[in-house]
């Protein structure tokens, strides 16, 4: 029985956490590739986890025979619903609320298997306590966290590169069937072998409960609030990082793995969590994270350094939260209640980030608030730890010194974190990210408006009426976008498709009689482009035609008749994040159907973190396109950047007329053909 308990704990936790990145990646292309997909999935998993813990709490109050047969019946029902492959009929039509649609899709696909798995840890630990009444189950809890961690670390390293998501789903479903058999044997075996031991155990616990009061209200509240803040910190950090890099399992898995490691450390043995040893480094890490771009030295952190600093802060804050939580753990008579309230806290943290924050804030304010209040928490823990030191000087002077330093640091953190939230003409936040419009003045005194998504500028317009048509930022006339659109200047019936509106700067190139059709998933982008920029109204005033398809570009194009585009501009970034589903074989099949035989696809591949050129070049070879890469330095022209474009066309004359100008940092890399079910951004992370 001991071996069965261990095996079921490991396998159940492994499946529980393996399915999270797998199913999230499966449905990511269906919902625009937004970072909100992962946070919404995490909300679902946390809510179902709370449901599973509630079920375990209620079930363990029943007779052993009732527990065994009820859980076996649930295992059989969950196995009948396999495999966990989302049906194509569950794809969104394009107009629904993405969050609710994702929650309903996950409920229909993985709801019951995940519910059964989520109840495994508390059930097995209670059953273990009945079979072995003189042993404590906390090591079993640490063992389940090791299974969870193994699942997370193996997914991006072994599972994701080896199999596409359909095969992953079949393998997972087969493994779940094996788990169901083992868990059923465990339930029946506990009933048969643990009845007498259970009676003795319950009798002992009844005597203890009669002699000692149960946990107080404040202690129970701590069981909720500490994991809630840790969960909020996890999701806010993941959201923050994914907005500026990419929505990929690697960047979901690493913070979640670190989060689990804190559970393993804190619940394995009390000796691993010593307040000052963890809280003082946490204070330092939070200070560095907040001041990463504000500290007074001329240094720009790279991708790896950013991840290290951000994830270190998250890890140390979660370590303090879970360390304090472990210090408050009860006896085994309150074990399932303890887990139940912990899971409720985790679900509350998920609700705060996924549903409440987008309604309350127009920025990613929850990240800044989590950083600031995390600093307050670890400062208090440091103060308490030093005041309890056995060394008298530390006990006398350590606490006050830390209090003074913490107060000064906290003022700096609040200043750095919230200074950037002021001064915007307009702000908005939705499932697809945050937007803001700023009014600025350049070195020559010219006034212009800029649109930012997260921290990345997505377009700029000079507000001088004589210069409003000048294409700035990434769309200058010498850029790849300019080359493609200037080519159409003499074609009055030309039609251009634009995936990703931004400020609609490319509308500068529209001539009378031409049609520019924009595909934009975020309604707030359209609102701001029309409210604060004149590119669209100027296009219509010149006699060109403006069309809008609101919704995910792939879904819209897939449902439309062939548009016969002369050019298709692909520029659908969110911050620096890349919507992977627009760079797959299935996506390019759709683009080709809408493109004229001599048309051009212009893919904007500028990115601080990802080397996208090999992905697009591999797609070009698959569909028989010639390519030319254009990364031309604009020199000292104000308001212009050096964008990187890859132009694809079957028109050999156009390609020859524009010889490649690759960037100095370009590097050759062979990558497999990307599909909706198989793609790996970890391969193309730019580690410069």
N, C-alpha and C positions, 0 to 999 in steps of 0.2 A: 504493500500500500504506500509506503514511503516513496518508493521509486515512481509509482503512478502519480502521486501528488506532485512530485517534482517535474515529471515529464509534462503533465497537463498544464501546470503553471507556466512552464517555458513555452510550450507550443501554443497555448491560448494567447499569451501575451505577444508572441511572435506574429501570429495571424492578425491580432487586433491592430498592431501598428504597421504591418506590411500592407494592409488594405488601404490605409489612409492616403499615402502618396500615389498608389496605383490607381484607385478609382478617381482621385482628383485629377490626375494626368489624363485619364480616359475622357473625362467630360470637359476638360479645359478648352479644347477647340470649339465646343458647342456654345460657349459663353464669352467669346471675344478675347480669350487669353488674359483676362484681367487678374491682378493679384487678389481681387475680392473673391475669386473662385475658391482659393485655398482657405481664406479666413472664414468663408461661409461653410465650407466643408468641415473645418475644425469646430465651428459652432455646432454643427450636426453631430459630430463624433462626441463632443463633450456632453451634449444634451442626452444622447443615447446612453453614454456612460453613466450619467446620473440615473437614467431609467433602469439600467442594469443593476446598479448598486441598490436602488430602491427595491427592485424585485428580490435581490439577494437578502436584503434586510428583512423583508416580509416572509420570504420562504423559510429562512432559518428559524423562524418562530413556530414552524409547523412540526408535526411528527416526522421522524427520519424517513419512514416509508412514503409519506406524502411528498417530502422533498425529492426523494429519488425518482418516483414515477412522474411527478410534475416536470422535473427538469429533463428527464429522458424524452417525454412527449414533446417538449419545446425543441430539443436537439433534432428530433426526427422531422418536425415541421420546418425547421431552418434548413436542413439538408435537402428537403424536397424542393425548396425554392432555388437551389443551385442550378446553373452557374450564375455568378454575379456579373453578368455582362449587360450593361444598359441597352435597352431596346431602342432602335432608331426612332420609334414613335414618340419617345420621351424628349427628343430634341426640341428646343424652343422654337416658336414661330417667329420670334424677333421682337414682340411687343410686350411680353410678360415681364413682371418684376423678376430680375435674375436671382435674387436671394431666395425668394419663396420657391421658385422653380427648381433651384438646385436642391433645396431641402426636401421637396416632394420627390424628386428623382432619386435621391439617395435613400429615402425611406422605402421606396418601391423596390430598389435594387439590392441594397445591402442592409436594410434596416433590421430585419430579424436575425440574420447571422451575426451582425455586429452587436446586437442586444445580448445574444447568448454569450458571445465572447466577453463582453464587458462585465458580465456577472461572474465570470470564472474566478478571478482573484479572491474576492471576499468569500465566495462559496467554498472554494478549496481550503482557504485558511480556517474557516469555521469547522469544516469537516475534519481537517487535520487536527484541530484542537480536541475534537471529540474522540478521534481514534487514539491520539497521543495526548491525554489530558495534562500531562506534566511537562509538556514542551510548548515553547512560545512560537508563534507562526511568523514573526517578523522577518526571519531569514528567507522564508518562502516568498514574502512580499518583495524583498530585494531580488530574489531569483526571477520573479516575474518581470521585474524591471530590466534585468539583464536580457531576458527574452525580447522585450520591447526594443531595447537598444540594439540588439543584434539585427532585428528586423529593419530598423531605420538605417543602420550603417551598410547593410548588405544591399539595400534597394538601389541606391545610385551607383554602387561599385560593381555589383554582380548581376542583379536582376534586370535593371533598366537597360544596360547595354546589350544584354544577351537575348532578351525576348521582347516582342512587341506587347502592347497592353492586353490584346485579346488572349494571347498565350499565357500571359501572366495571370489573367483572370481564371483561366481553366486550371492552371497549376494550383492557384490558391484554393479554388473550389474543391479540387481533389484532396488537398491537404486538410481542408476543413472537415471533409467526410471522415478522414482518419481521426481527427481530433474529436469529432462527435462520438465515435465508437469508444475512444479512450475515456472521454468525460462521462459517457453513460456507464461504463464499467466502474469508474471511480465513484459515481453516485450510488450505484447498487452495492458496490463493495463496502462503502462507508456505512450504508444501512445495515448490511449483514454483520460486519465486523465491529462497528463502532457503537452499537446500541447500548451495551452495558457500560462501556467507557463513557458514552455520552451522558448516561444517567449519573455516574459519579461526578463527571465534570460539571453538569448543571447543578448538582447538589452543592458542590464546592463554591460555585459562583453565587448561588443563592445565599449561602452563609456570608460570603464577602459583601454582597450587596446589602444584606441586613445590617452589617456592622459599620459600613462606610457609606457616606453620601455619594451620590452620582456626580458627574461633572457639572460645574456651575454654568450659568447662562453665559458668562464672559468667556469661559473656556470653549464652550460650544460655538460661540460667535467667532472666536479665533480660528476654529477648525474650518470656518467658511471664508473668512476674510483673507487669511494668509495664502491659501491656494488660489483665491480669486485674483489677488494682486499678481501672483506668480504667473497665472494664466494670461492675464492682461499684458504683462511684460513680454511674455513669449510671443503672443500674436501681434502686439504693436511693433516689436522688433522685426519680426518676419515681414510684416506689411511694409515697414519702413525700408528694409533692404530690397525687397522684391520690386518696389516702385522704381528704384533707381538702377536695378541690374537686369533681372529677368525672372519671369514666373516659371521656375523650374524646380523639380523635386529636390535637387541638391540643396537649394537655399531654403526649402521647407524642412528638410530632414536634419540638417546640422543643428539649428536652434532647438528643434524638438528632441534631438538626441542629447544635447547638453542639458536640457530641462529634465530628461529622465535620469541622467547621471547624478543630478542633485538628489533625486529620490533614492537612488542606490546608495550613495554615500551616507545620507542622513539616516536612513532606516536600517542600514546594516548593523551599526553599533554606535552608541552615544559618544564614544571616544573620537569619532571622526569630525564631529562638529564642535568646534571651540569658537565662541563668539568673536573675539578680537582677530583671530587668525583669518577668518573669512570676511568679517565686516570692514576691517581697515583696507584691505585690497579692493573691496567693493567701492568704498568711498573714492579711492584713487581712480579706479576704472571709470566710474560715472563722471568724475570731473574731466577726465581726458576725452570721454565720448562727447560730452556737451561742448567742450572747447576745441574739438578737432579742427575746425576751420576758423577758430577765433583766437587761439593762443598766439602770442606775439613772436612768431618766427616764420621765416619764409620757407615754408615746406608744404607740399601738397601730398596728402596720403594716397597711396595706390589702392587698388581694389582689395588686395589681400589684407593690407593694414586696416582698411575700413571695416572689413568683416571681423578681423581679430578684435578690434576695439569695441565694436557694437555687440558682438556675441559674448565678449568677456564681461561686459556690464550686465547683460541679461543673465548670464550664467551665475554670476556672483550674487545678484539680487535674488534670483530664484533659490540659490543655495542658502541664503539667510532666511528666506520665507519658509523653506522646507525644513531647515534646521530647527527653527523655532516651532514649527508644526510637529516635528518628531519629539521635541522636548515635552509637548503637551499630549502625547498619545496616551490612551486610556488602557485599562485592563481588557482582557479578551471578552468580558461580558458586554462591553460597549463597542466591540470591534466593528460590526457592520454599520452602526450609527456613525462611527468615526469616518469610515470610508464614504458613507452616504453624504455627510456634510462636506467632506473634502471634494467629492465630485460635484456637489451643488456649487461650491466655490469656483471650481474650474469652469462650469457652465456659465456662471455669472460673469466671469472674466471674458469668456467668448462672446456672450451677449453684448457686453459693454463695447467691445471692439467692432464686432460684425454688424450689429443692428443699432445700438444706441449712439455711438460716436458719429456715424454718418448723418444722423438726424440732428444732432446737437451742434457739431463743429463743422466749419467750412474749411478746416485744415486738418492735418494729422496731429491735432492737438493732444490726442491720447498718448502719443509717443513722448512728447515733451513733458506732459504731466506725469507719466510713469517714471521718466528719468528724474524729475525733480522730487517727487514723493518717495521714489526709491532711495534717493540720497538721504531724505529725512529718516526713513526707516532704518537704514544701515547705520546712520549716525547715532540714533537712539540705542541700537543694539550694541554698538561699540562702546558707548557711554556706560551702559549697564554692565558689559563684560569687564571693563576696566575698574568699575566701582566694586566688582566682586573679586578682584584679583587678590591673591594671597600675599603679594609683595606690597608692603605698606606705602612706599612712595608712589607706586603706580595707582594704588587705590585712592590716595589722597589727591594727587595732582593730575593723573592721566585723564580722568573724566572731564574736569574743567578745561584743560588744554584742548581736548578733542571738541568740546562744545564750542569754544571760540573759533577754532579753525573751521569747523563745520558750518558755523553761521556765515563766515566770510565766503567760503566756497559756495554755499547755497545762494547767496546774493549773486555771485558770478553766474551760476547755472541758470537761475531765473532770468537774468539779463540776456545771456546768450540764447537760451531756448525760445524766449518769447519776444525778443527784439524784432525778429524777422516777420512777425505776424501783423505788423502795422503798415500803414502807408499804401495799401492796395486800393485801386479804384473799385474792384469787384472781386468777389471770391465765390467759389462753389465747391461742393464735394458730393460725390455720388459713388455708386458701386465701382465706377471706372477710374476713380482717382480724384485728386484735388486740382483746382484751377485757380489762377489769380491773374488779374490784369493790373499792370503797373504803369504809371505815367513817369517818364524820365526825360532828362535833358542831356544831349551829347556834348562833346567838347567844343563843338562849333555853335552851341546855343540852340540847336534844333530840338524840337519837342517831338517825342514819339511815344507810342503805346507798345507794350510788350505783353505777350501771353505766356504764362508759365504753367507747366504741368509738373507737379512736385517741384523740384528745383531746376528743371530744364526749360530753357526758353524755346518756345514752339512757334515763334513768329514775331515780327516787329513791323510797325508801319510809321513812317515819317508823317506827322500830322500837318505839315505845310502843304496846302492844296496843290502847289506846283510840283511837289515831290511824292505825292501819295501813291503814284503808280510805280515807284521804284521798288523792285523786289529785293528785299534785304535778307539778312541772316543766311539761311541755307539755300536760297533760291535765286541768287544773283544770275545775271545773264551769262556769265562765264562758267557757271556750274553745270553739272550733268543735267539738272532740271532745265536750266536755261537752254542748253544745246538741243534738248528734245522739243521744247515748246517753241523756240525761235524757228525751228524747222517748219512749223505749221503756219507761220505768219501769213503766207500767201495762199492758204487754203481756207476760203471763207466758210466751207461746210465741214471743217474739221471737228471731230468730237474727242474730248479728252475725259478720261475717267480718273478720279483722284480718290485714293483710299486713305482717309485721314485728313480732315479738314484743317485743323489748326486755326490759324487766322485767315485761311484761304488766300495766302500770298500768291499762289500760282495763278490766281485769277488776273494778276497784272498782265499776263501774256495773252489774255483772251481778246480776240479781234471781232468786229461786227460779223454776225452770222454764225459764229462758232458756238459750240455747246460744251459747257464744262459741267460734268455730273460728279457731285461729291458724295462719297460714302462715309458716314460718320456714325459711330456707335454711341457716342455720348451727347445727349441733347444739350447739355450745358455748354459744350464747345460751340455748337451752332448759335446758341443764344449770345454768347460773348463775342463771337466773330461778327455777328450782325450789329451788336450794340456798340462795340468799342472800336471797330475797324470798318473801313469803307470799301474794302476790296470787292465785296459782292455787289454792293449798290453801284459802284463805279463800273463794274463789268456790265450790269444791266443797262446803265446809262449809255454805254458805248454801243449797245445793240447786240451784245452777245447774250446767250441764253444760259441761265443758271438752273440746275436741277439738283435735288437733294434726295438721297435714299437714306433714311434714318434707320439705323440698326447695324448689326454686324455685317461688314462688307461681304464676307464669304456667303452668308445666308442670303443676302440681298441679290448678289450676282448669280447665285445658284438658282434662284427662283425667277430670274428675269430672262426674257428672250435675248439673243445675241445683240450687243450694243454697238458692235463694229467700231471700236475705239481706234483712233489713229495713234493714241498714246495712253498708257496707263501708268499713273504715278503712284507708287507704293511707299507711303510715308506714314505709318500708323503706329508711332511710338507713344508710350505712356511714361513720362519721365524719360529715363534711358532704357526702360523695360521694353522687351521685344515680344509682340504677339506671335508666338511660334506657329500658330495655326495658319498664318498667312504666308509661311515659307515652306510649305510641304507640297509633295507631288499632287495631292488632291486639290490644293489651292491653285496650283499652276495649271492644272487641267481646266479649271473654271476660267482662269484669266485668258488662256489660249482661245477658248470658245468665244470670248467677247472681243478679241483683238483682230484687226485687219491683218491680212497676210504680211504686209510690210510695216506693220505697226511696231511700236517700241514700248518695252516695259522699263521704267526707270525705278530702280530700287534704292532707296536711301539707306545706306548701311553704316552711317556714322554712329559709332558707339564707343564709349570709354572702356567697356569691359568685355565685349564679345567681338570676335573676329567672324563676321557674317559673310565675308566674300566667298570662302570655300563652299558654304552652303548654297548660295545663289548660283555659283558657277557650276556646281554639280547638278542643280535643277536645270540650268540652261543646257547642259549636255544631254540631259534626259529628253528634253523637248526639241532639240535641234536648233537652239538659238546661238548666234554669235554674240560675243560680249566685248565690251570695252569699259575699263574702270577709269573714272574721272575724279581726281582729288586735287583740284587746282587751288593754289594759294592766292587769295584775293589781294595780297599785299596790305597796304595801309588804308584801304577803303573803310571808312567808318560804318559800323552796322553790319559788316559782312563777316561770315565765318568761312572755314575751309571744310566744306562738307565732302563726304565720300559717297559717290554714286556708282552703281554698277548698271550699265545700260545693256539690255537684251533685245536683239532684233534678228529677223531672218533677212533683213535688207543689208546685203554686203556693202553696198555703196555708202550707207549711213555709218556703218561701223568703220570702214576704211577712212572716211572723212574725219573721224574723231579718234585718232590713235590714243592708246591708253596713257594715262598720267597717274600711275599708282602712287600711294603715299610712301614716304620713306620707310615707314615701319611695317610695310606689307610683308607677310611671310606665307610661304606655300604650306598648304595643309590639305590632306585628303580626308574627306568625311563621307560616310555612307549617304545615300539618298534619303532625305527626310520624308517621312510620311506622317499622317495623323497619329498612327499607332506606334511609331518608332522614330524617336529623335532624341538627341543627347547634347544639351548645351554645355555640359561639363567639358566636352572635347574642344570647344571653341572659346573657352574662357581666355581672355587676353591677359597674360601674366606679366606684361611689361611693368 
